[in-house]
Amino acid sequence: MAKAAKFKKSSEVVEETVEQVEDRLEETSAVPADVPVPAGMEVLAQAIAQAMTGANKASKPVEKKTILTYDGITPWSPPKGEKRLKAKRKFHVHSLLVDPDFHSNEEIDLFNKVRPGTYLNGFVKVERRRDKGINISWQIKTPDQKMRLAATYGITSLAQLLQRCIAEAAQPKKIEEASEEDF
């Protein structure tokens, strides 16, 4: 037999089974089961359900990354489906070795295209090293020299500097013949 529930009602004890409580609830329900629900109520119910689902997803804690769940993607990783480009030679900036793992494919491609020479009116020098690498340098001893690259040439990143050097190498300035007025 079903468990009996004891309720205290104004100093008397009433014993009812679970089935009796369910029968009493069905008799007292305000809306009969065969009455159709209006269309507006269904839309409202769906909107509430979607909002609750979104709130539940947003309230979940962020999954911590461990060695087992780390996917190895860094800000410098190539997009999915692309391979990482390889450097054709060693690159140095102010005689410090540049690690290709910390540069994007775009920057590695620019490093591969740059050629030795002087650029930006002699301000930037790209030199070949003994180990057949490339060294890119410019004056940076004083604060004025450090700001000159951005202030004069509008270059704020290494990628912009490399693009500018490649563009100048593709269109070299014509050497003007010396005239008597120059002396």
C-alpha positions in Angstrom: 0.0 0.0 0.0 1.1 3.6 -0.7 2.8 5.5 2.1 0.4 7.6 4.1 1.1 11.3 4.6 0.2 13.0 7.9 -0.9 16.6 7.8 -1.9 18.6 10.8 -5.0 20.6 10.1 -6.4 22.7 12.9 -5.4 20.4 15.7 -6.6 17.2 13.9 -4.4 14.8 12.0 -5.4 13.8 8.5 -3.9 10.8 6.9 -3.9 10.6 3.1 -2.2 8.4 0.6 -0.2 9.8 -2.4 -3.0 8.7 -4.8 -5.6 10.5 -2.8 -3.6 13.7 -2.8 -3.1 13.5 -6.6 -6.8 12.8 -7.1 -7.7 15.8 -5.0 -5.3 18.0 -7.0 -6.8 16.9 -10.3 -10.3 17.7 -9.1 -9.3 21.2 -7.9 -7.2 22.2 -11.0 -8.5 25.4 -12.6 -7.8 24.5 -16.2 -9.2 21.3 -17.6 -6.7 19.2 -19.6 -8.7 19.2 -22.8 -8.7 23.1 -23.2 -6.3 24.2 -26.0 -3.5 26.6 -25.0 -3.5 29.9 -27.0 -0.7 30.4 -29.6 0.7 33.5 -27.7 1.3 31.3 -24.6 3.2 28.8 -26.7 5.5 31.5 -28.0 6.0 32.9 -24.5 6.8 29.4 -23.2 9.4 28.9 -25.9 11.0 32.3 -25.3 11.2 31.5 -21.6 12.7 28.1 -22.3 15.3 29.6 -24.6 16.2 32.3 -22.1 16.6 29.7 -19.3 18.7 27.5 -21.6 21.0 30.5 -22.5 21.2 31.5 -18.8 22.2 27.9 -17.8 25.0 27.8 -20.5 26.3 31.3 -19.6 26.4 30.4 -15.9 28.6 27.3 -16.4 32.2 27.9 -15.2 34.9 28.2 -17.8 36.7 24.9 -18.4 40.2 25.0 -17.1 42.9 24.0 -19.6 45.3 21.3 -18.5 48.0 19.5 -20.2 45.5 16.9 -21.4 43.0 19.5 -22.8 45.4 22.0 -24.2 45.1 22.2 -28.0 48.4 23.9 -28.7 46.9 27.0 -30.5 48.7 30.3 -29.8 48.1 33.8 -31.2 50.9 33.1 -33.7 49.5 29.7 -34.9 48.3 29.6 -38.5 44.6 29.3 -39.2 43.2 25.8 -39.2 44.0 24.0 -42.5 47.2 26.0 -43.2 50.7 24.9 -42.5 53.3 27.0 -40.6 55.8 28.6 -43.0 59.4 27.8 -42.5 62.1 30.5 -42.3 64.6 30.3 -45.2 67.4 31.6 -43.0 68.0 33.0 -39.5 66.7 36.5 -38.9 68.0 39.0 -36.4 66.6 42.4 -35.3 69.3 44.6 -33.7 71.5 41.4 -33.6 68.9 39.5 -31.5 67.7 36.2 -33.0 64.1 36.2 -34.0 62.2 33.0 -33.1 59.8 32.1 -35.9 57.5 30.3 -33.4 56.5 33.7 -32.1 55.6 35.2 -35.5 52.6 34.7 -37.8 52.8 33.2 -41.2 52.5 36.7 -42.7 55.5 38.0 -40.8 57.6 34.9 -41.7 56.7 35.4 -45.4 57.9 39.0 -45.1 61.1 38.0 -43.4 61.7 35.5 -46.3 61.2 38.2 -48.9 63.4 41.0 -47.4 66.8 41.5 -49.1 70.0 43.2 -47.8 70.2 47.0 -48.4 69.5 50.4 -46.9 65.9 51.6 -46.7 64.0 54.6 -45.6 66.6 57.1 -46.7 69.4 55.2 -45.0 67.6 54.9 -41.6 67.0 51.1 -41.8 69.9 48.8 -42.7 69.3 45.2 -43.7 72.7 43.3 -43.6 73.7 39.8 -44.5 75.5 38.1 -41.6 78.4 35.6 -41.7 76.1 32.8 -40.9 74.0 33.7 -44.0 71.3 35.2 -41.9 69.8 38.7 -42.1 70.1 41.4 -39.5 67.7 44.4 -39.6 68.7 47.4 -37.5 68.0 51.1 -37.2 69.1 53.8 -34.7 67.5 53.4 -31.3 70.0 55.0 -28.8 68.0 58.1 -27.9 64.2 58.5 -27.4 64.1 60.7 -30.4 65.6 58.0 -32.6 63.1 55.4 -31.2 60.2 57.6 -32.1 61.5 58.6 -35.5 60.3 55.4 -37.2 56.7 56.0 -36.1 56.7 59.8 -36.4 58.5 60.2 -39.7 57.5 57.0 -41.6 54.3 56.0 -39.8 55.7 52.5 -39.0 54.5 51.0 -35.8 55.1 47.3 -36.2 57.8 45.0 -37.5 55.4 43.7 -40.3 54.9 47.3 -41.5 58.7 47.9 -41.5 59.3 44.7 -43.5 56.5 45.6 -46.0 58.1 49.0 -46.5 61.6 47.6 -47.1 60.2 45.1 -49.6 58.3 47.8 -51.4 61.4 50.0 -51.6 63.5 47.1 -52.9 61.0 46.5 -55.6 61.0 50.1 -56.8 64.6 51.5 -56.2 65.2 55.2 -56.6 67.0 56.2 -59.7 70.5 57.5 -59.2 70.7 61.0 -60.4 73.7 62.1 -62.2 75.8 64.7 -60.3 75.7 68.1 -61.8 77.9 71.1 -61.4 75.4 72.7 -59.1 75.9 70.0 -56.4 79.6 71.0 -56.0 
